[in-house]
Amino acid sequence: MKLLKNVKIRTKMLILILVGAIALGIVGTSGIMYTRDMAKDAEMMYKEKLLPNLSISQIRVNNRSNDAFVLELMLNKDSARNDELSEMLSQSSAQVEEELEKLENSGMSARGKEILESYNKERNKLNDIRNRVLKFALVNQNEDAYNLFVEEQIPQRTVVNDILQELQDQNTKEAEQTYVQATEDVRLATIVLSSA
């Protein structure tokens, strides 16, 4: 304190202004850093959790549509309608492939990638069964097609849908963890900025 006692008022004012400017700079910089971190977390939740869950939902919708097309193929004997249904099935399957590509490029966690790998294996089995059902349906061997559909395709579709649900649940859990961490970061930022 004796050091400041002999300093002129003008110098004391400059020191106070300098200390205030430094403190303001620290508060401002901290605020910007915390804001950037929160924006990064929000972007990650959107790109790596929300968009993949939308893709998963679309895949599930398309899988149900594919089942409906296959069932109608079993019931229908009009070859023109069968061609239409086959085209609709091809388009729906192509959309599933597009959504899968989005999922694979979404930057998901290691656990999410494991689940997706499991899905791809089971989906290949489902596609093989569906193709066998279609062979019967397209030549109007509908009883054989229906039996295969009920005995193999429906149970395999259930396995595939369960895996997709697991992947959605994993994404939701990870998004929740990000939210909890962001909330904690906001709390800490509030404490730090309030005390500065």
C-alpha positions as CSV (number, residue, x, y, z in Angstrom):
1,M,0.0,0.0,0.0
2,K,2.9,2.4,0.7
3,L,3.8,2.0,-3.0
4,L,0.6,3.6,-4.1
5,K,0.6,6.2,-1.3
6,N,3.4,8.2,-3.0
7,V,1.9,7.9,-6.6
8,K,0.1,10.8,-8.1
9,I,-3.7,10.6,-8.5
10,R,-3.4,10.6,-12.3
11,T,-1.2,7.5,-12.2
12,K,-3.6,5.8,-9.7
13,M,-6.4,6.5,-12.1
14,L,-4.5,5.0,-15.0
15,I,-3.7,1.9,-13.0
16,L,-7.4,1.5,-12.1
17,I,-8.4,2.0,-15.7
18,L,-5.8,-0.5,-16.8
19,V,-6.9,-3.1,-14.2
20,G,-10.5,-2.6,-15.2
21,A,-9.7,-3.0,-18.9
22,I,-7.8,-6.2,-18.2
23,A,-10.7,-7.6,-16.1
24,L,-13.2,-6.6,-18.9
25,G,-11.0,-8.3,-21.5
26,I,-10.8,-11.5,-19.4
27,V,-14.6,-11.5,-18.9
28,G,-15.2,-10.8,-22.6
29,T,-12.8,-13.4,-23.8
30,S,-14.2,-16.0,-21.4
31,G,-17.7,-15.2,-22.6
32,I,-16.7,-15.6,-26.2
33,M,-15.0,-18.9,-25.5
34,Y,-18.0,-20.3,-23.6
35,T,-20.3,-19.1,-26.4
36,R,-18.2,-20.8,-29.0
37,D,-18.2,-24.1,-27.0
38,M,-22.0,-24.0,-26.7
39,A,-22.4,-23.3,-30.4
40,K,-20.0,-26.2,-31.2
41,D,-22.1,-28.5,-28.9
42,A,-25.3,-27.4,-30.5
43,E,-23.9,-28.0,-34.0
44,M,-22.7,-31.5,-32.9
45,M,-26.1,-32.4,-31.5
46,Y,-27.7,-31.3,-34.8
47,K,-25.3,-32.9,-37.2
48,E,-24.4,-36.0,-35.3
49,K,-27.6,-36.8,-33.4
50,L,-30.7,-35.2,-34.8
51,L,-29.9,-35.7,-38.5
52,P,-28.9,-39.3,-38.1
53,N,-32.1,-39.9,-36.1
54,L,-34.1,-38.4,-39.0
55,S,-32.3,-40.8,-41.4
56,I,-33.1,-43.7,-39.1
57,S,-36.7,-42.8,-39.0
58,Q,-36.8,-42.5,-42.8
59,I,-35.2,-45.9,-43.2
60,R,-37.8,-47.4,-40.9
61,V,-40.6,-45.8,-42.9
62,N,-39.1,-47.1,-46.1
63,N,-38.8,-50.6,-44.7
64,R,-42.5,-50.6,-43.8
65,S,-43.3,-49.3,-47.3
66,N,-41.2,-52.1,-48.8
67,D,-43.2,-54.7,-46.9
68,A,-46.4,-53.1,-48.1
69,F,-45.1,-53.3,-51.7
70,V,-44.1,-56.9,-51.3
71,L,-47.5,-57.8,-49.8
72,E,-49.3,-56.1,-52.7
73,L,-47.2,-58.0,-55.1
74,M,-48.3,-61.2,-53.5
75,L,-52.0,-60.2,-53.9
76,N,-51.8,-58.7,-57.3
77,K,-51.9,-60.6,-60.6
78,D,-51.8,-57.7,-63.0
79,S,-48.3,-57.6,-64.5
80,A,-48.5,-53.8,-65.2
81,R,-49.2,-53.1,-61.5
82,N,-46.5,-55.6,-60.6
83,D,-44.0,-53.5,-62.7
84,E,-45.2,-50.4,-60.9
85,L,-44.8,-52.0,-57.5
86,S,-41.3,-53.3,-58.4
87,E,-40.3,-49.8,-59.5
88,M,-41.7,-48.3,-56.2
89,L,-39.8,-50.9,-54.3
90,S,-36.6,-50.1,-56.1
91,Q,-37.0,-46.4,-55.4
92,S,-37.7,-47.0,-51.8
93,S,-34.7,-49.2,-51.5
94,A,-32.5,-46.6,-53.2
95,Q,-33.7,-44.0,-50.6
96,V,-32.7,-46.4,-47.8
97,E,-29.2,-46.6,-49.4
98,E,-29.0,-42.8,-49.5
99,E,-30.1,-42.5,-45.8
100,L,-27.5,-45.2,-44.8
101,E,-24.8,-43.2,-46.6
102,K,-25.8,-40.1,-44.6
103,L,-25.6,-42.2,-41.4
104,E,-22.2,-43.5,-42.2
105,N,-20.9,-40.0,-42.8
106,S,-22.5,-38.4,-39.8
107,G,-19.6,-38.7,-37.4
108,M,-21.3,-41.0,-35.0
109,S,-19.7,-42.4,-31.9
110,A,-17.8,-45.7,-31.8
111,R,-20.8,-47.4,-30.2
112,G,-23.1,-46.0,-32.9
113,K,-20.8,-47.4,-35.6
114,E,-20.9,-50.8,-34.0
115,I,-24.7,-50.7,-34.0
116,L,-24.8,-49.6,-37.6
117,E,-22.4,-52.4,-38.6
118,S,-24.7,-54.9,-36.9
119,Y,-27.7,-53.3,-38.7
120,N,-25.9,-53.7,-42.1
121,K,-25.4,-57.4,-41.5
122,E,-29.0,-58.0,-40.5
123,R,-30.3,-55.8,-43.3
124,N,-28.4,-57.9,-45.8
125,K,-30.2,-61.0,-44.5
126,L,-33.5,-59.2,-44.7
127,N,-32.8,-58.1,-48.3
128,D,-32.0,-61.7,-49.2
129,I,-35.2,-63.0,-47.7
130,R,-37.2,-60.2,-49.4
131,N,-35.6,-61.1,-52.8
132,R,-36.7,-64.7,-52.3
133,V,-40.2,-63.6,-51.4
134,L,-40.3,-61.4,-54.5
135,K,-39.2,-64.3,-56.8
136,F,-42.3,-66.2,-55.7
137,A,-44.6,-63.2,-55.8
138,L,-43.6,-62.1,-59.3
139,V,-44.5,-65.5,-60.7
140,N,-47.8,-65.6,-58.7
141,Q,-46.6,-68.4,-56.4
142,N,-48.3,-66.3,-53.7
143,E,-48.8,-69.0,-51.1
144,D,-45.1,-69.8,-51.1
145,A,-44.3,-66.1,-51.1
146,Y,-46.6,-65.4,-48.1
147,N,-45.3,-68.4,-46.1
148,L,-41.7,-67.2,-46.6
149,F,-42.8,-63.6,-45.8
150,V,-44.5,-64.7,-42.5
151,E,-41.9,-67.3,-41.4
152,E,-38.7,-65.4,-42.3
153,Q,-39.2,-61.8,-43.5
154,I,-41.3,-60.6,-40.6
155,P,-39.0,-62.0,-37.9
156,Q,-35.9,-60.6,-39.7
157,R,-37.6,-57.2,-40.2
158,T,-38.2,-57.2,-36.4
159,V,-34.5,-57.8,-35.7
160,V,-33.6,-55.0,-38.1
161,N,-36.1,-52.5,-36.6
162,D,-34.9,-53.4,-33.1
163,I,-31.3,-52.5,-34.1
164,L,-32.5,-49.2,-35.7
165,Q,-34.3,-48.4,-32.4
166,E,-31.1,-49.2,-30.5
167,L,-29.2,-46.8,-32.7
168,Q,-31.8,-44.1,-32.2
169,D,-31.7,-44.6,-28.5
170,Q,-27.9,-44.4,-28.5
171,N,-28.0,-41.1,-30.4
172,T,-30.6,-39.8,-28.0
173,K,-28.5,-40.9,-25.0
174,E,-25.4,-39.2,-26.4
175,A,-27.3,-36.0,-27.2
176,E,-28.6,-36.0,-23.6
177,Q,-25.0,-36.4,-22.3
178,T,-24.0,-33.4,-24.5
179,Y,-26.9,-31.4,-23.2
180,V,-26.0,-32.2,-19.5
181,Q,-22.3,-31.2,-20.2
182,A,-23.4,-28.0,-21.9
183,T,-25.7,-27.2,-19.0
184,E,-22.8,-27.7,-16.6
185,D,-20.5,-25.5,-18.8
186,V,-23.1,-22.7,-18.6
187,R,-23.3,-23.0,-14.9
188,L,-19.5,-22.8,-14.6
189,A,-19.3,-19.9,-17.0
190,T,-21.9,-18.1,-15.0
191,I,-19.9,-18.6,-11.8
192,V,-16.6,-17.5,-13.5
193,L,-18.1,-14.5,-15.2
194,S,-20.0,-13.4,-12.1
195,S,-16.9,-13.5,-9.9
196,A,-14.7,-11.6,-12.4
